[in-house]
Amino acid sequence: MAKIETTRLLLRPVSRNDVADLHDIFSNLDAMAYWSTPPHIDLAETEAWVEAMMSIDPREGEDFVVECNGRVIGKAGLYTFPEIRFILNPNSWGKGYAQEALTALVDRAFSVHQLPSVDADVDPRNEASLRLLQRLGFQVMGRAPRTWNVGGVWCDSVFLRLMSRGHQVR
Ligand SMILES: CC(C)(COP(=O)(O)OP(=O)(O)OC[C@H]1O[C@@H](n2cnc3c(N)ncnc32)[C@H](O)[C@@H]1OP(=O)(O)O)[C@@H](O)C(=O)NCCC(=O)NCCS
């Protein structure tokens, strides 16, 4: 699996050595406020995520650990094509890192994987993600209520899409 270098970041394949850093993120209540699963309580939950990330069929998706200055600050990728998902440690928010990582992932989705579009499914309360995606050119395609049951609470979805240039409707 490829590594992607951007101005400030390295996006690389996950390894079992990343479990502790990723657990810091997946157990963080702020980072997980609008995720599709509850925050991780046990390290074993994060270990299972890491195993799942490592066993993605490259024909079906790819997911990266995001590093900045040698430190793991998050995870981003298209775990299942064409849906993009991303999460950063709150101590790395507000610096444009997510925008930098997603710009590279979207470019790769269109140029390497030749996807006609990249999609996102975001909780309508998740303003930071909606702002980020719309800044990257994603457009709202629709909304649906009660799409995710997260720890017994129903959450809604906003569906967004970015078309590749070659597939835009003229
Ligand atoms: C979604 C998430 C990654 C966004 O993080 P973020 O740091 O706000 O996103 P960006 O990289 O776009 O950074 C934008 C902010 O950095 C600031 N910034 C600073 N330097 C910047 C730079 N060089 N370039 C761009 N923005 C910069 C911007 O002004 C902006 O600040 P604002 O939000 O106060 O307007 C983060 O909130 C998160 O991890 N959330 C939890 C996980 C989640 O909900 N994921 C979505 C599930 S699909």
The ligand as an SDF file (V2000), in Angstrom:
LIG
                    3D

 48 50  0  0  0  0  0  0  0  0999 V2000
  -13.4340   16.7360   11.2280 C   0  0  0  0  0  0  0  0  0  0  0  0
  -12.0960   17.1350   11.7810 C   0  0  0  0  0  0  0  0  0  0  0  0
  -10.9980   16.2240   11.2490 C   0  0  0  0  0  0  0  0  0  0  0  0
  -11.8160   18.5680   11.3410 C   0  0  0  0  0  0  0  0  0  0  0  0
  -10.6140   19.0390   11.9300 O   0  0  0  0  0  0  0  0  0  0  0  0
  -10.1540   20.5490   11.6780 P   0  0  0  0  0  0  0  0  0  0  0  0
   -8.8130   20.7120   12.2490 O   0  0  0  0  0  0  0  0  0  0  0  0
  -11.2510   21.4610   12.1360 O   0  0  0  0  0  0  0  0  0  0  0  0
  -10.1430   20.6140   10.0990 O   0  0  0  0  0  0  0  0  0  0  0  0
   -9.2590   21.3990    9.0600 P   0  0  0  0  0  0  0  0  0  0  0  0
   -8.0230   20.6830    8.7280 O   0  0  0  0  0  0  0  0  0  0  0  0
  -10.1560   21.7240    7.9280 O   0  0  0  0  0  0  0  0  0  0  0  0
   -8.8370   22.7150    9.8090 O   0  0  0  0  0  0  0  0  0  0  0  0
   -9.6490   23.8390    9.6920 C   0  0  0  0  0  0  0  0  0  0  0  0
   -9.3100   24.8140   10.7850 C   0  0  0  0  0  0  0  0  0  0  0  0
   -7.9020   24.9900   10.8600 O   0  0  0  0  0  0  0  0  0  0  0  0
   -7.5840   26.3910   10.6740 C   0  0  0  0  0  0  0  0  0  0  0  0
   -6.2680   26.4260    9.9990 N   0  0  0  0  0  0  0  0  0  0  0  0
   -5.1160   26.7840   10.6070 C   0  0  0  0  0  0  0  0  0  0  0  0
   -4.0960   26.6630    9.7510 N   0  0  0  0  0  0  0  0  0  0  0  0
   -4.6150   26.2260    8.5800 C   0  0  0  0  0  0  0  0  0  0  0  0
   -4.0380   25.9020    7.3120 C   0  0  0  0  0  0  0  0  0  0  0  0
   -2.7220   25.9920    7.0890 N   0  0  0  0  0  0  0  0  0  0  0  0
   -4.8750   25.4790    6.3150 N   0  0  0  0  0  0  0  0  0  0  0  0
   -6.2030   25.3620    6.5190 C   0  0  0  0  0  0  0  0  0  0  0  0
   -6.7990   25.6520    7.7300 N   0  0  0  0  0  0  0  0  0  0  0  0
   -5.9980   26.0760    8.7360 C   0  0  0  0  0  0  0  0  0  0  0  0
   -8.7520   26.9290    9.8930 C   0  0  0  0  0  0  0  0  0  0  0  0
   -8.9020   28.3190   10.0710 O   0  0  0  0  0  0  0  0  0  0  0  0
   -9.9110   26.1590   10.4930 C   0  0  0  0  0  0  0  0  0  0  0  0
  -10.2660   26.7140   11.7370 O   0  0  0  0  0  0  0  0  0  0  0  0
  -11.8070   26.8770   12.1510 P   0  0  0  0  0  0  0  0  0  0  0  0
  -12.3730   25.4720   12.2080 O   0  0  0  0  0  0  0  0  0  0  0  0
  -11.7310   27.5450   13.4740 O   0  0  0  0  0  0  0  0  0  0  0  0
  -12.4400   27.6640   11.0640 O   0  0  0  0  0  0  0  0  0  0  0  0
  -12.0800   17.0610   13.3270 C   0  0  0  0  0  0  0  0  0  0  0  0
  -13.0530   17.9390   13.8140 O   0  0  0  0  0  0  0  0  0  0  0  0
  -12.3510   15.6570   13.8300 C   0  0  0  0  0  0  0  0  0  0  0  0
  -11.4630   14.8150   13.9020 O   0  0  0  0  0  0  0  0  0  0  0  0
  -13.6000   15.3840   14.2300 N   0  0  0  0  0  0  0  0  0  0  0  0
  -13.9920   14.1070   14.7860 C   0  0  0  0  0  0  0  0  0  0  0  0
  -14.0910   13.0020   13.7610 C   0  0  0  0  0  0  0  0  0  0  0  0
  -15.2450   13.1640   12.8320 C   0  0  0  0  0  0  0  0  0  0  0  0
  -16.3000   13.6410   13.2230 O   0  0  0  0  0  0  0  0  0  0  0  0
  -15.0290   12.7370   11.6010 N   0  0  0  0  0  0  0  0  0  0  0  0
  -16.0260   12.7870   10.5820 C   0  0  0  0  0  0  0  0  0  0  0  0
  -16.6310   11.4620   10.3550 C   0  0  0  0  0  0  0  0  0  0  0  0
  -16.9390   11.1800    8.6410 S   0  0  0  0  0  0  0  0  0  0  0  0
  1  2  1  0
  2  3  1  0
  2  4  1  0
  2 36  1  0
  4  5  1  0
  5  6  1  0
  6  7  2  0
  6  8  1  0
  6  9  1  0
  9 10  1  0
 10 11  2  0
 10 12  1  0
 10 13  1  0
 13 14  1  0
 14 15  1  0
 15 16  1  0
 15 30  1  0
 16 17  1  0
 17 18  1  0
 17 28  1  0
 18 19  1  0
 18 27  1  0
 19 20  2  0
 20 21  1  0
 21 22  1  0
 21 27  2  0
 22 23  1  0
 22 24  2  0
 24 25  1  0
 25 26  2  0
 26 27  1  0
 28 29  1  0
 28 30  1  0
 30 31  1  0
 31 32  1  0
 32 33  2  0
 32 34  1  0
 32 35  1  0
 36 37  1  0
 36 38  1  0
 38 39  2  0
 38 40  1  0
 40 41  1  0
 41 42  1  0
 42 43  1  0
 43 44  2  0
 43 45  1  0
 45 46  1  0
 46 47  1  0
 47 48  1  0
M  END
$$$$
